[in-house]
Amino acid sequence: MGNGAGSSCSSCAYYIYDDEYDEYICDAAMDEDDYVRLRLEPHYSCPYYRNGDEYRIVRKQM
């Protein structure tokens, strides 16, 4: 999948490991149009991107 919100899929909370497929997948509930845009348009920003860094808030508080 493409970049979203200035970050790659690997830092997204929806990018999870699926044991059944034995690979990482995007678990966001997106429609077909968004998926096609992500695959075909290099500058399209993913509307479902959510930072998966659970320590981000803690670092802001320090």
Backbone bond lengths (Angstrom), bond angles and torsions (degrees), N, CA, C in turn:
res aa  C-N    CA-C-N  psi(-1)  N-CA   C-N-CA  omega(-1)  CA-C   N-CA-C  phi
1 M - - - 1.436 - - 1.518 109.23 -
2 G 1.305 117.52 162.34 1.449 121.65 -175.58 1.515 113.65 -83.47
3 N 1.303 114.80 -175.85 1.454 120.74 178.89 1.517 109.91 -74.55
4 G 1.302 115.92 150.50 1.449 120.18 178.88 1.501 111.09 -140.40
5 A 1.306 116.49 134.02 1.459 122.95 176.69 1.523 112.27 51.07
6 G 1.313 116.69 35.68 1.455 120.73 177.17 1.523 113.96 81.55
7 S 1.297 118.46 3.55 1.462 121.50 -179.17 1.514 110.16 -132.25
8 S 1.318 115.87 161.38 1.458 119.30 -178.76 1.519 111.05 -86.07
9 C 1.297 116.05 166.11 1.464 121.14 179.76 1.525 112.06 -60.20
10 S 1.315 117.36 -29.43 1.469 119.58 -176.73 1.526 112.77 -63.73
11 S 1.338 118.64 -19.38 1.463 120.65 177.25 1.525 112.49 -101.05
12 C 1.315 116.69 3.91 1.465 121.25 -177.85 1.526 111.07 -83.43
13 A 1.328 116.52 142.50 1.463 122.00 179.57 1.530 112.04 -65.97
14 Y 1.324 117.37 -22.80 1.464 121.18 -179.45 1.529 113.58 -86.06
15 Y 1.318 117.57 -6.43 1.460 121.73 -178.81 1.523 107.47 -87.56
16 I 1.330 116.44 100.76 1.463 121.27 -173.26 1.525 110.95 -121.39
17 Y 1.323 114.67 160.11 1.466 119.92 176.97 1.522 108.70 -87.86
18 D 1.312 117.32 128.27 1.459 123.14 179.49 1.526 108.62 -106.47
19 D 1.327 116.69 114.85 1.467 121.31 -179.38 1.525 112.39 -64.12
20 E 1.317 116.46 -34.15 1.461 120.08 -178.26 1.530 111.59 -64.93
21 Y 1.345 116.96 -42.50 1.463 121.49 179.50 1.524 112.57 -90.64
22 D 1.337 116.99 -12.34 1.458 123.76 -179.43 1.533 111.67 58.59
23 E 1.341 115.43 41.25 1.457 121.64 177.45 1.524 109.74 -160.83
24 Y 1.327 115.39 169.29 1.465 120.70 177.75 1.520 109.55 -82.35
25 I 1.340 115.44 140.36 1.458 121.44 179.73 1.520 109.80 -135.78
26 C 1.319 116.60 162.50 1.455 122.34 174.11 1.526 107.51 -89.85
27 D 1.331 116.48 122.18 1.463 121.81 -176.93 1.532 112.26 -99.25
28 A 1.335 118.18 11.73 1.461 121.28 179.02 1.526 109.24 -72.99
29 A 1.315 115.57 143.11 1.466 120.93 178.53 1.526 108.31 -86.07
30 M 1.332 116.20 83.57 1.462 120.12 -178.05 1.519 110.34 -108.58
31 D 1.324 115.15 156.33 1.458 118.29 178.33 1.527 110.10 -86.71
32 E 1.290 115.39 171.16 1.465 121.50 -175.07 1.523 112.42 -63.01
33 D 1.333 117.72 -36.18 1.466 121.07 -179.84 1.525 111.45 -63.61
34 D 1.341 117.46 -43.88 1.457 120.71 178.22 1.520 111.08 -63.57
35 Y 1.324 116.83 -40.43 1.462 120.25 179.60 1.530 111.37 -62.22
36 V 1.318 116.48 -44.05 1.464 120.84 179.85 1.524 109.98 -63.74
37 R 1.342 118.09 -42.61 1.469 121.04 178.17 1.527 110.54 -60.71
38 L 1.322 117.24 -43.11 1.464 120.46 179.92 1.519 111.94 -62.09
39 R 1.314 116.57 -37.47 1.463 120.75 -178.34 1.528 112.72 -77.84
40 L 1.329 117.88 -33.67 1.462 120.56 -171.37 1.529 115.16 -102.43
41 E 1.332 118.05 -28.83 1.459 120.68 -176.63 1.524 109.82 -105.19
42 P 1.332 117.67 109.98 1.469 120.55 -175.12 1.530 114.12 -65.08
43 H 1.325 118.89 -22.38 1.466 120.94 -177.76 1.521 112.91 -101.39
44 Y 1.328 117.70 4.44 1.462 121.08 179.60 1.519 109.45 -74.17
45 S 1.322 117.15 129.54 1.458 122.28 -179.37 1.525 109.79 -93.13
46 C 1.300 117.01 130.51 1.461 121.81 -177.46 1.529 110.63 -66.12
47 P 1.328 118.33 122.89 1.461 120.82 -179.61 1.532 112.83 -75.90
48 Y 1.305 117.87 -9.45 1.465 121.84 -177.11 1.523 113.14 -103.02
49 Y 1.336 116.95 -1.40 1.458 119.88 -176.67 1.526 110.86 -60.17
50 R 1.327 114.87 131.83 1.465 121.67 175.23 1.512 106.68 -138.96
51 N 1.331 116.57 125.65 1.454 120.71 -177.37 1.522 109.88 -60.54
52 G 1.313 116.77 127.37 1.457 122.27 -178.93 1.514 113.25 -91.30
53 D 1.334 117.59 8.27 1.451 121.78 -178.94 1.524 109.62 -80.30
54 E 1.321 116.81 100.65 1.461 120.38 -176.42 1.525 113.36 -72.48
55 Y 1.322 117.81 -12.36 1.470 121.02 179.93 1.533 112.60 -97.06
56 R 1.326 117.79 0.98 1.458 121.96 -177.48 1.527 112.00 -58.96
57 I 1.307 117.74 -45.05 1.466 121.93 -179.37 1.524 111.06 -65.58
58 V 1.315 116.51 -40.01 1.475 120.99 -179.83 1.524 109.83 -62.34
59 R 1.335 117.54 -42.81 1.465 120.34 -179.89 1.521 110.86 -63.78
60 K 1.331 118.35 -33.96 1.461 121.04 178.46 1.527 111.10 -67.56
61 Q 1.320 117.53 -31.19 1.458 121.98 -176.93 1.523 112.46 -78.46
62 M 1.329 117.85 -16.02 1.463 121.41 -177.93 1.499 112.19 -80.64
